[in-house]
Amino acid sequence: MQTRSGRTFAVLAMVGTLVLTGCGTQSGDPEEEAATAAGAGRTIRAQKVMQVTEVHEETRMTLLEGPVFGEDGGLYVVDVTAPEGKPKVIRVDVGSRTSRAVHTDGRGAYTSAQFSPYDGRLYLSDFAHGEIVSLAPGGGDRRTFFSGEVDGAPMNPDDIAFDQDGNLYVSDSRGLSEGESLGRVVRISRDGTRATTLAGELAAPNGVSFDVDYQGLWFSELTENRISYLRLDEQGGVTSRHTAIRVDAGIAQTDSIAVDADGNLYQGLHGRAAMAVYDRHGERLATVELPARAKGLESATNVAITPGGTKAYMTVSGPGGGYLYAFDALAEGIRQSNGG
């Protein structure tokens, strides 16, 4: 994810000067959409579920991220720019279209959320302070899982993904505010004691997700609009790395990534309220867009697909507030399409 100049009021000076400027969406011609529904020109129209947040007076922003379904059936999201005293982690009941606060504090600028397969806790990345923290499944009991430098440099952790054993993989957007390619993909052992750089010299890495078989990691670079692939060995070491997809996004930039049961990639777009969908070979399958009447929404940061189902919930934000929009995914949801 990325904001105009910071994740919270306390860190407005550190994140940079990117402006949330969506390119808008058009309703499209129904006959044209039907004619191209099976190909790269397919448009999937998302529908509004509910508004979750409003723009905060203190930060002049709201930015929803990290949608993830919990064992209790609730959809958990983070509001990156929420000030002290306002909910920073929110639980949404998509059935009743209601929400409630789960966690707030005066410190964190949380950019992603993911439940660990190892201990079941909810893990959050704190972009501003270079930390990974965790909460009890229903909120509370905040613990610092990892803090400090990795290979001599602090992190700006953005998105997170777990392997099957509970080891954590982090997109580190270090260098974003300086406009330098200092970013990394970092692996943290499940006990939080060992951190290893898997890939470096990256251009503000953002989205990160395992493929279907946990054989490799997809990750996106915000300021290069590209998706790369890291093939991993059984110990989590890198065996190869290559650029896999170059995203034609115009003024928008690549944000978070989710992967469904067929291996398709859902690439969120910062600066446009839409998502690009690719298969694992890089073919553009579809674009998820909002109805033309949706105003004041400029970025579609991430998506969670219902585990075992195809209903997808996309976090969308802008001057109009923070919203959830729903659409039918191309395949069922799995862990890789649920949080991060």
N, C-alpha and C positions, 0 to 999 in steps of 0.2 A: 504494500500500500504506500501511498505518498500523499502528503498534504501540502498546502500552500507554503507554509514556513515553519511548521512545527506540529508536534503530536499533542502537546498540551500547552496551556498558557505559560508554564514554567520553562518550556524549551522552544519558544517561538523563534529564537535567534539561531538555532543550531541545525535545523533540518533543510533549509534552502528556500528558494523563492519560486518553486513551481506553483502555478495557479491552476485550480480546478476549472478547466474550461472545456466543457463537453462540446462535441460537434453536432449534437442533436440527432434525432431520428425522424424518419418519414414513415408514413403509414404504408406506402408501397401499393402496388397494383395487385389485387387478389388473384387475377388470372395469371399475371406474370409469376407470382409466388407459387401458384399451383403447378405451372409449367416447369419451374426450376426446383421443385421441392425435393427431388431425388439427387440434386447435384450441389456443386459448390455455392450456388446462388441461393440456397434455401434459407428462408428467414423463419425463425421461431419467435413468435410473439409472446412475451412474458406478460402476466397480468398482476395487478397490484393485490397484495395480500393485506398489508397494513402499514401505517406509519409507526415507527418505533421511537424515534427521537426528533427533537427540534434543534435548530441552530442555537448554540449556547452563547449567551451574551458575553461571557468572559473570554471565550476563544474565537467567537464569531464564526464557528464552524460546528459541524457534526460529521462524523465519518464512521460508518459501521463496517466491521471487518469480522473475519474469523468465524463464520457460522459453523456450528458443530452440534450434532444431536447427542444428547446424553442418554444414559441407560433409562432415565425416567421419561423419555420421550420428548423432553423439552428441547427447543432449539436455542443454544447459547450463542450470543454475539457480543463483541466488544465495541465500545464507542471510543475510538482512539483519542479524540480531542475533548473528552468529557473533563470538566474542571473538578477540583476537589469538592466533595459533597454531592456530586451528581453520579448516577450509576455508570460504572466503567465496564462492568459485566452485567448482561441482561439476559434473563430467561424468557423466551417467547413460547406461548402455547399457540401453535399455528392453527389448531382446530377452533379454539374459542376466540382467536385473534386478540389475545391479551398478553401483557408483559409485566414483569416485575424485576426489581433490582436484585442482583445477586451479590455484587461486591463494588465497593468504592474505596478510594484512599486518596491521600494527598500527594502521592509520588508518581505512580506508574503512568506511562503512556503506552497502553497495550495495543499491539498491532495484529495479534493472531491468537487463536485458541485451539487446543487439541487435547483430547483425553488420552492418557497413557494406557497402553495395553498391559503394562506391567503392574502399576499400582492403582489405576482407575481414577487418579486425580486429574484435575483440569489444569493444564499448563498454559502459561501466557508469556509472550515475549514482550519485554519492556524496551522499546526502541531507544528511549531517551537515556536510560541508565545502564544499558548494556547487560541486562539481567534476564534470566528465565526464572519465573516464579510459578508456584503451583498453589491451587486451592483444593479444599475438600470438594467432592462431586457436587454438592448443593451450595457451595460457597463457604467462605470462612476458612480458618486455619491457614492463613497465608504463610508460605515458606519460600525462601530463596533457594532455588535448585542449582543455579550457576550464576556466578558473578566474577568479574575480573577480566584480565587480558587473555587472549589466545595468541600464542606464538609472538608475544611481545607487544600486541596491539589490542586495544579495547574493541568490543563489538557494538554495532547498531543492529541488533537482531530484529528481523522483520517477520518472516513466516517460518513455521516449524512443521516437521513431519517425523513420525516415529516409525522405526522398523518393527518387526514382529517381536523382538526381544525387549523392546522398550528403550533402545538407544535413540537419541534425539538428533535430528539433522536440521540445521538452521541456515537460512539465507541471511547473511550479514551484509547490510547495505553501507558498510563503512566507506567513506569517500564521497557519499552522495552530496553533502553540502558543499564540498570543495570542488565537485565536478571532476573528480579523479577516479580512475579505475582501481580502487583499493578494496573492493568487495570480495567476499569469500563465501564458500559453502563450508560449514563447520559441523563436525560430528562430536557429540557429547555423550559419553558413556552414561548408562542408565542410572548410575549412582552419582552422577554429577562431578566426578573427580578428575576426569580426563577429557580434554578437548583437543581435537585434531583438525587442521585445515585440509580439506579434500580438494579444493580448487581455489585459486587466488587470481588477483588482477582482473576482477570482474567489474562490470559497469552497473553498479547499484542492483545486485541480485534481489529479487523480490519473491515471486512464487516458487515453491518447492514442493514436490510430491513424488512418491515412489510410483513406479509403474505397477501393473497388475500383479506381476510375479515377484516383486521385491528384488529384481535383478539390477535395477538402476534407478537413478533419480533424474526427473525432469526439473529444470530450474529456468526461470526467466530473468532477463536483465532489463530493468526499467528504462535505462537511457540508451539502450541499443535496439530495443524492440526485437529481441531474439530469444528463442527457447533452445537450451542446450541439454545434452543427455550425458550423464555420468554412469558408466557401467561399473558395478561394484562386485567384489569377490565376497566370499562367505564371511569374512571378518570385517566387512565394511570398508575395505580399501578400494581405491580407484584403479581400474584396469584400463579404462579408456575414457576419452572425453571428446565430444564434437558438437558443433552447432547443428541443430536438428531442424529448426523452423525459423524462418524470418517472417515476422508478423507485419503485414501491411496495415498499419493502423492510423495513418495520417498524423494528426496532431495528438492522438491518444498514445498511451504507453502501456507496456505489458505489466500487469499487476499479478494477482495470485493465480495459482493453478490447481485444478482438481482433475481427477482421473476416474472414469466410470468402469464398470465390470467388463466392458469390451475393450478397454484400453484407450478410449477416446479422451482427449485433453480439452478441458474447458478453461480458456485463457481470459481472465478478467482484464478489463481495460480501464485505466486511469485517464480521465479526460473525455470519456464517452460512456454513456449509460448502456453498455452492450458487452457481450462476451463472444469471442471467436472460438469455434469448436473444430478441432482437428482429429484425424485418426492418428494412430501411432506411427504411420509412415509419412506424416506431414501433409496429408491432403486436407484442404479446408472443406469441412462437411456442412457447416451452417454458421449463421450469426444469430445470436439471441438478442432481440431488441425490445425496447419498451414501446407501448403505443405512442403515437405521435402527440396525443394530448397530454402526455406526462411532461410537466414543466418543472424547471428548477432542479433537475437531477442530472449529474454530470459524470459520475463514475460508477461502474459496476465492479466492485473490488473482488468479490469471491462468491462461491456457491457451495451449498451442501445438498447432496442428493440423498433422499430418504434411504437409509440402509435397507437393502432388499426390495426397494421400490424405485419408481422412476420420477416421482415428483421432486423437482429441484427448487430450492429457495435461494435467491440471489440477493446479496446486500447491495443496495444502491443508495448513493448519497449526493448531496449538493446543497445549494442555497435553499432549496425547498424542504430540506430535512433528511432524515435517514429512514429508509423504507425497506421492506421485504417485498420482492416480486417473485412469482412462481411460474414455472414452465415445465413441460414434459421433457425430461432428458432422453438421450438416445439409447441409454442402457441403464441397468440398475445401479444403485449406489453401493459403494463399498467403503472401507476405511479410508482409502485414498481420495474419496470424494466427500469427505466428512470432516471439515475443520482444517486448520493450518493457515 
